[in-house]
Amino acid sequence: MAETTLTRPRPRTGPRTRWSARSIILHVVIALGALAMFFPFYWTLITSLSPGTGLSGTPSFYPANPSIDAYLRLFTDVPFARVVGNSLLLAVITTLAQLFTSATAAYVFSRLPFPGRGVVFGIYLATMMIPLQVLVVPLFAQLRTWGLVDTYFGAVLPTLAAAFGVFLLRQAMNQVPIQLDEAASLDGAGHFRIFWGVILPNIRPALATLAVFAFMGSWNSFLWPLVVLRSPEVQTLPVALAGLQGQYTTQWDIVMAGSVISILPMLALYLFAQKYIIQGVANTGLK
Amino acid sequence: MTGLLSQATATPPVDGPPALGPAVSRRRGSRRLRYALTVLVFLLPSAVPLTLFVLVPMVAAAGISLTEWNLLRPAEWVGFDNYVRLLTNPETAAIFWHTLYYILGYLPLVYVGGLLIALALNTALRGRTLFRGIYFLPVITSWIVVALVWRWLLNPSNGVVNTVLGFFGIDGPGWWTDPAWAMPSIILASAWKDIGFVMVILLAGLQAIDPELLDAARVDGAGPWRRFFSVTLPLLSPATFFVLVISLINGFQVFDQVYAMTGGGPGGATQVVVQQIYDLTFRYGRAGEASALSWMLFIVILAVTVIQIRGQRRWVNYG
C-alpha cells in the first residue's frame, strides 16, 4: 500500500464519458446485467401483490389486480408481527453486544500489551475459521442442559462476541495516533477514560461498519436459530420463512410477501449506510 | 486471510507498558496488579463468550464424535467407530462430491462474472454508483430469501424462467425437481447472490492499481489483452487470493440455500456435508456421527486453507 502513495495517482475529476461505439455497448451490457440482477427483486414484489399465485396460472410481468391480501394474511394466519419482532430484538442485542465486546478487546490488542498477547490474538482470529456446523451439536446440548433451548438467551448467547469485530476495530484503533492517548494520560485520564473519551470517538466509521455487519449477520442468520428456536412464538424471520414454504407450498404470494418484509429493513439500512458497507467489504479484502 | 494470519503473529506498534515514573518500588506491585486487572476487565467480555461458545464446544464436539448419542439417552463410548463408519460408507464420498460439485460450479461463475463487472465498473461509466448498488443488493439479502425467490423463479411448472424459455420454444428443465438440474439451480442462485461481493473486493483491488503502470505498458506497446494479463491480473492477485480463500471456506459450509431450495433432494442429489450433519443430528438422532462428520469437514477446510496459504507465494504478487 505504501507504494501507491509514493507515486500519486492522476487526479480524477469524475468519470468522463466518451460516447464511442465501444462505450455504448459497454453501457448496454452493464445495464442489461443490472436488470438481470434486479429482476428477482421485482418478481418477488409482483408475486407478493398478486393474490392467489400458486401452482396454477401463468405469471404476468405486472400485477393484474394488485392487492395486499397476502401481507394481511401473513399477519393474521401466522404470528408474523411476533416473528419480525423476534428478529429485530435479537439483531439489536447482537449488534450492541458485539460493539461492546469487540471494542474492549480491540483496545487490549491495540493499547494494552501483556506477555502472550500475540498468542491470545491468534486464538481470537482462529475462532473465525471454526465452522458453526462443528459447534452446533455441543452448543445445542450445552444450552439444553441450561434450559435455554427455545429462548432468546439461547439464540443470542453464541453471537455476543465475534473475532471479526475485534479484528476490524483493532485495525481502526491502530490508526489513532498514540499521542492522543499520551495527552489524555498527562491530563490524568486512566485507561477507561482514554478508551471512552479518546479512542471510541476516533473510530466512529469502523464502529458503524461493525454495527451494520453485526445487524446484517444476525438478521440473516439461519442455522443456529433453526436449531435452537423451535416454537413459532420465538422463531426468527428466516426460520419462519423457511417454514412458511413448507406450510404453503403452493401459495407463493404469501411466501414472497414474507420475503419482501424480510428484505425491507436491510434495504433501508443499506441505503442509509451504503458507504460503510461497501467500504467494509472492500477493506476486508485489502487487509 | 493470509493478511489476517500474519497480523496475528506480528506484534503491532504500540506503546510499552504504562510508564511507572519515579514510583516507590513498594507501590510498583499494586500498580502492576491494577494494570493486570484493567487488561482483564477489557478482555473478559469477549473472552468469556468465545471460550464458552466456540472453544469449549469445539473440543466437546471432538469428544462427542467418539460416542454414539441421540441427544437424549446417555452417550455411549464407541472410540473411532463413527469415523470408520463414515470413511467406509460410499454415501460420505457422495456428499463430499456434491459439496465439491457446488464449489466447482459456483467459484468460476462468481469469479469471472465478478471480475467482468468490476472491470466494466472501473471504467468511465455513467451511473457507476447506481450499478454498483444494484449488483451488490443480493449480498445483503438473506440466503433463505434468495433460495425461496429462486425456487419460485425456477419453478418447473409455472416459474418465470421456464415461462420465458417457453416463449422461445424451449422446454425448460425440471430445475430443482430434476436430480440432474437441482445442483445447477442452487449454484445459479448462489452465484447471483455472491457476485456483488466478489465485484466489490475486485473493484477495490483494481482501484489500488497505479494507473501509471498501465500507462507505461501502453507506451511499451502492450495491447489491451497484454495489459490485462501481464499487468492488471498479476496486480489483482491478492484480491483474487482473498476471494478464493473465503469462497472455498464458505463453499464447504454451504447449507442455507440447499435446505430451503431442495432439502438435499431430489433423491439426495444435492445432499451436501452440512445438510447431512443437520439430518444426522436432528432427524436420525446420530449426534456422534454428525460430530465426526463436522470434524472431518473442519479438517478438510483447514487443509485446503493451509495449502492455499502455502501455495500463494507462487502466484500472489503483493507488489
Interface residues (C-beta under 8 A of the other chain):
Chain A: M1 E3 T4 T7 P9 R10 P15 R16 T17 R18 S23 L26 H27 V29 I30 A31 G33 A34 M37 F38 P40 F41 W43 T44 T47 L55 S56 G57 T58 P59 F100 T101 S102 T104 A105 Y107 V108 F109 S110 R111 L112 P113 F114 R117 G118 V120 F121 G122 I123 Y124 L125 T127 M128 M129 I130 P131 L132 Q133 V134 L135 V136 V137 P138 L139 F140 A141 Q142 R144 L157 P158 L160 A161 A163 V166 F167 R170 N174 I178 D181 E182 G190 H191 F192 F195 M216 W219 N220 F222 L223 L226 V227 L237 P238 V239 L241 A242 Q245 W252 V255 M256 S259 S262 I263 M266 L267 L269 Y270 Q274 I277 I278 V281 A282 N283 T284 G285 L286 K287
Chain B: G3 L4 L5 Q7 A8 T9 A10 T11 P12 P13 V14 D15 G16 P17 Y35 A36 T38 V39 V41 F42 L43 P45 S46 A47 V48 P49 L50 L52 F53 V54 L55 V56 P57 M58 A60 A61 I64 L71 I117 A120 L121 T123 A124 L125 R126 R128 L130 F131 R132 G133 I134 Y135 F136 L137 P138 V139 I140 T141 S142 W143 I144 V145 L148 V149 W150 R151 W152 L153 N155 S157 N158 G159 V160 T163 W192 I195 G196 F197 V200 I201 L203 A204 G205 A208 D210 P211 E212 P238 A239 F242 V243 I249 F252 Q253 F255 D256 Y259 A260 V273 V274 I277 Y278 T281 F282 A287 A290 S291 S294 W295 L297 F298 I301 L302 T305 G319
